[in-house]
């Protein structure tokens, strides 16, 4: 799966996802580190990429725009050490692959995940 890791997360997360076989890139390699969420979302839609982030604004953006994409995974972990985040994100990518492919906002911790289909109403 193609993944663009939001700039608020460590580039090591993209490394971990790549090691597991995903086409993952950290946003600052693609675009400016001061990019707005809208720019990252637009790029992700154009490139059919999922966006893992800690930024709750992505959920607000998707709700306000009623967009059908991109799929976003909001990582709500207390322990955000870069070496610990890829594992739970990989579980979500595998478990909710079909949902992510059709447009979803997933809020997750290492213990649970909540899926909202896009567009949100």
N, C-alpha and C positions, 0 to 999 in steps of 0.2 A: 504494500500500500504506500502511496506517496504521502509524505508527512512534512509539514513545515512547522518546526518548533518555534513558538513565539519567542521574541527577544527577551522576555522577562524570565525565561528559563535558561539553564546552563547549556552551552553547546555540547557538554558531555551527554546530555539526554539524547540529542540527535545521534551522537556516536553510538550509544547503547541500542537505539532503535535500528540503526544501520547494521550493527553487528548481528542483530536478530533477523536481518533480511529485508528490512523496509527501506524504501527510497526516502531517507530522512535528511533534511537540511535545516540548519539553524538560520532563522530569518536574516540576521545581519550579513550573511554570505550572499543573500539574494537581493536585499534592498537596504535602504538607510536605517540605521538604528533608531532614528527619531520618527520612523513612519507611524502614521495613525493606524488604529485598528482597522479602519475601513480599507486602507491600502493593502494591508496583509490579507484581509478577507477577500478582497477583489482578486488578488494574485492567486489565492488558494482556490477560488472558484474557477478561474481561468486555467489552472493547472490540475484541477481535480485532486486537491490535497486536503488532508485533515489537519486541523490546527490544535495541537495540545498547548494549553496555556494555564497560568494561574490567574489571569486577568478576568475578573468577573464582568468587565465591560463588554466582552464578546457576546455574552448572553443578552445583555441589554441591546446591543447592536442588532442581533438577530431578531429579537422581539419587536423592536421599533421598525425595522425594515421589512419584516415579514418575508425575508428572503428564504429561498429553498436551500441555500448553502452559503458558505462552506460548512461541512460538519466540523464541530468544535468539541474538544474534550477539555473540560475544566477540571484541572487537577486540584483537589481540595485536601491535600495531604498536610499534616502538621510537620512531618519530617520531609523536607524538600531537598535533602542531600542528593546531588546529581546522580550518584551511583544507586540510589534507592528508588528513584522515580520511574525509570524505564520498565521495570518488572510489572508494576500495576498497570501502566499504560499499555504494555504489550498484551496483558490479559484483556483489557477493554477492546483493543484493536481486534483480537481474535474472537472474543465472545460476541461483539456487536458489529462485526464486519458488514453484515447486510444492512443494518441501520445506518452505519456511517456511509455506505455506498449510496444510499438514497436521501441523505440529508438529515442529520440529527445533532442535537446538543446533548452531550453526555456530561453529567456532573459526577465525579468519581472520587472515591478514596480507595485505599488498598482493601477495604472491607466490603464496599458496596458501590453500585453505580445506578444512576437514574437517567433514563433516556426520555428525551422530548423530541418528537418528530418535527421536522421543519416543513413548511413554515409554521411558526408559532402563532396562535390566535389569541 
